[in-house]
């Protein structure tokens, strides 16, 4: 059965994603063990703050490049215009971030938006050069990133702002690479002007994507920010919640891998959706059972200070099951160019989650937060399921 579920591209691209995530988890596991709960909680807070902020800088452009562009030429020019647009947001953001004393986050926002996993460059390489080349890029960037992150924490005792410092080190190298990619495109001015006209019109759709992506990330991290704002023991509780959440999030490796590898097939063959959906469902269920055993082993063998988080992990894992099932449906709505609908679903999910998290935390603590995420993700899954069926026909 597994032979029918997997193919060579899944294994290659999936190995890259798993490899990059393995590096991330190695550093996070080290930090969780090496640092105090307060320091680890603060590290996780800044990590998630950077991820949310960078979604604004990316402006939904990675999803636009993946879902909209079809010809090789359109992919190349959309990549160029996307990079220039991020630089424009960079300039506009200087006075705004300066007003809140957040200028030190400007470089991490740009680095994540342009170069890191989930950014514009990985999306471009995926559609222009294929999943194998994108895999190599992900591995190289991740090795450098997490090596510097580890050195920052272990040798230089940098805790909360380790992700910030790492971005400062890597941005110059990333800029050199992006200049190399654009130079090889042999840009023609007339064609650039033509695609700028199209790109400018699509920025309206992309603006719905940026709000949608921001709402989606805020939806995923509402619990963390809520703990930061109202908890009397925020750093320690963020550490507990993030430790369980990080391992439960491993479940998303399956839909992310399979959807990105087969994105071009999904664009051209509508019948392939049901086949891919069955594969994701079966592999996600199998992997979730595996993760339960791994988590139980970890908290009993190596991370005894997180031994009280097992039931919290089970609730978060159930939430990530529905998150995994939703990934394909959400991507397919973007392929169908239902940007506004995707925006409405994500905003509705965010608002629902905020309300549920608030009441859940005050009544049941961290378990209440996790349960709020479970309910919200379940509702989001059924909404995506309904509208995919409605519009795909």
ChimeraX attribute file (.defattr): number of C-alpha atoms within 10 A of each C-alpha:
attribute: neighborCount
match mode: 1-to-1
recipient: residues
	/A:1	6
	/A:2	9
	/A:3	6
	/A:4	7
	/A:5	14
	/A:6	13
	/A:7	11
	/A:8	8
	/A:9	16
	/A:10	20
	/A:11	15
	/A:12	18
	/A:13	25
	/A:14	23
	/A:15	17
	/A:16	23
	/A:17	23
	/A:18	18
	/A:19	17
	/A:20	22
	/A:21	17
	/A:22	15
	/A:23	19
	/A:24	20
	/A:25	17
	/A:26	14
	/A:27	18
	/A:28	21
	/A:29	18
	/A:30	14
	/A:31	21
	/A:32	25
	/A:33	16
	/A:34	13
	/A:35	17
	/A:36	14
	/A:37	20
	/A:38	17
	/A:39	19
	/A:40	24
	/A:41	28
	/A:42	19
	/A:43	24
	/A:44	26
	/A:45	22
	/A:46	18
	/A:47	17
	/A:48	19
	/A:49	17
	/A:50	22
	/A:51	19
	/A:52	21
	/A:53	20
	/A:54	24
	/A:55	27
	/A:56	22
	/A:57	25
	/A:58	29
	/A:59	26
	/A:60	25
	/A:61	33
	/A:62	25
	/A:63	23
	/A:64	25
	/A:65	23
	/A:66	24
	/A:67	22
	/A:68	19
	/A:69	18
	/A:70	15
	/A:71	10
	/A:72	11
	/A:73	15
	/A:74	18
	/A:75	20
	/A:76	24
	/A:77	23
	/A:78	23
	/A:79	23
	/A:80	20
	/A:81	17
	/A:82	23
	/A:83	20
	/A:84	12
	/A:85	16
	/A:86	21
	/A:87	15
	/A:88	12
	/A:89	15
	/A:90	16
	/A:91	11
	/A:92	11
	/A:93	15
	/A:94	13
	/A:95	13
	/A:96	12
	/A:97	14
	/A:98	13
	/A:99	10
	/A:100	8
	/A:101	10
	/A:102	12
	/A:103	15
	/A:104	14
	/A:105	22
	/A:106	22
	/A:107	21
	/A:108	25
	/A:109	24
	/A:110	26
	/A:111	24
	/A:112	24
	/A:113	28
	/A:114	28
	/A:115	22
	/A:116	21
	/A:117	19
	/A:118	17
	/A:119	22
	/A:120	26
	/A:121	26
	/A:122	21
	/A:123	26
	/A:124	23
	/A:125	21
	/A:126	22
	/A:127	24
	/A:128	22
	/A:129	11
	/A:130	17
	/A:131	24
	/A:132	18
	/A:133	16
	/A:134	22
	/A:135	21
	/A:136	15
	/A:137	19
	/A:138	22
	/A:139	20
	/A:140	12
	/A:141	17
	/A:142	22
	/A:143	15
	/A:144	13
	/A:145	20
	/A:146	20
	/A:147	15
	/A:148	19
	/A:149	23
	/A:150	23
	/A:151	15
	/A:152	18
	/A:153	20
	/A:154	15
	/A:155	8
	/A:156	10
	/A:157	12
	/A:158	17
	/A:159	20
	/A:160	19
	/A:161	19
	/A:162	20
	/A:163	25
	/A:164	20
	/A:165	18
	/A:166	22
	/A:167	23
	/A:168	15
	/A:169	14
	/A:170	18
	/A:171	18
	/A:172	11
	/A:173	9
	/A:174	18
	/A:175	14
	/A:176	10
	/A:177	14
	/A:178	15
	/A:179	11
	/A:180	11
	/A:181	16
	/A:182	15
	/A:183	10
	/A:184	8
	/A:185	12
	/A:186	9
	/A:187	14
	/A:188	9
	/A:189	9
	/A:190	9
	/A:191	13
	/A:192	18
	/A:193	12
	/A:194	11
	/A:195	18
	/A:196	16
	/A:197	11
	/A:198	13
	/A:199	20
	/A:200	12
	/A:201	11
	/A:202	14
	/A:203	17
	/A:204	13
	/A:205	19
	/A:206	22
	/A:207	18
	/A:208	20
	/A:209	28
	/A:210	22
	/A:211	21
	/A:212	26
	/A:213	23
	/A:214	25
	/A:215	24
	/A:216	23
	/A:217	19
	/A:218	25
	/A:219	22
	/A:220	19
	/A:221	21
	/A:222	22
	/A:223	27
	/A:224	23
	/A:225	16
	/A:226	17
	/A:227	23
	/A:228	18
	/A:229	10
	/A:230	12
	/A:231	16
	/A:232	10
	/A:233	11
	/A:234	20
	/A:235	23
	/A:236	19
	/A:237	20
	/A:238	28
	/A:239	24
	/A:240	23
	/A:241	25
	/A:242	23
	/A:243	21
	/A:244	22
	/A:245	21
	/A:246	17
	/A:247	18
	/A:248	23
	/A:249	16
	/A:250	18
	/A:251	23
	/A:252	18
	/A:253	17
	/A:254	22
	/A:255	24
	/A:256	17
	/A:257	22
	/A:258	22
	/A:259	22
	/A:260	22
	/A:261	22
	/A:262	16
	/A:263	18
	/A:264	17
	/A:265	14
	/A:266	20
	/A:267	17
	/A:268	11
	/A:269	9
	/A:270	12
	/A:271	10
	/A:272	13
	/A:273	17
	/A:274	10
	/A:275	10
	/A:276	17
	/A:277	18
	/A:278	13
	/A:279	17
	/A:280	23
	/A:281	16
	/A:282	13
	/A:283	16
	/A:284	22
	/A:285	13
	/A:286	11
	/A:287	14
	/A:288	19
	/A:289	11
	/A:290	12
	/A:291	18
	/A:292	16
	/A:293	10
	/A:294	12
	/A:295	20
	/A:296	15
	/A:297	12
	/A:298	14
	/A:299	16
	/A:300	12
	/A:301	10
	/A:302	12
	/A:303	16
	/A:304	12
	/A:305	14
	/A:306	19
	/A:307	16
	/A:308	11
	/A:309	19
	/A:310	15
	/A:311	13
	/A:312	19
	/A:313	26
	/A:314	20
	/A:315	21
	/A:316	25
	/A:317	25
	/A:318	20
	/A:319	23
	/A:320	24
	/A:321	21
	/A:322	22
	/A:323	23
	/A:324	24
	/A:325	24
	/A:326	21
	/A:327	19
	/A:328	24
	/A:329	23
	/A:330	22
	/A:331	22
	/A:332	21
	/A:333	22
	/A:334	19
	/A:335	20
	/A:336	14
	/A:337	15
	/A:338	18
	/A:339	20
	/A:340	19
	/A:341	16
	/A:342	24
	/A:343	22
	/A:344	15
	/A:345	20
	/A:346	26
	/A:347	20
	/A:348	17
	/A:349	25
	/A:350	26
	/A:351	16
	/A:352	19
	/A:353	27
	/A:354	21
	/A:355	12
	/A:356	20
	/A:357	27
	/A:358	19
	/A:359	15
	/A:360	21
	/A:361	21
	/A:362	13
	/A:363	12
	/A:364	13
	/A:365	16
	/A:366	21
	/A:367	21
	/A:368	21
	/A:369	29
	/A:370	28
	/A:371	22
	/A:372	26
	/A:373	31
	/A:374	22
	/A:375	18
	/A:376	25
	/A:377	27
	/A:378	20
	/A:379	17
	/A:380	22
	/A:381	21
	/A:382	15
	/A:383	18
	/A:384	24
	/A:385	17
	/A:386	12
	/A:387	17
	/A:388	19
	/A:389	11
	/A:390	9
	/A:391	10
	/A:392	10
	/A:393	6
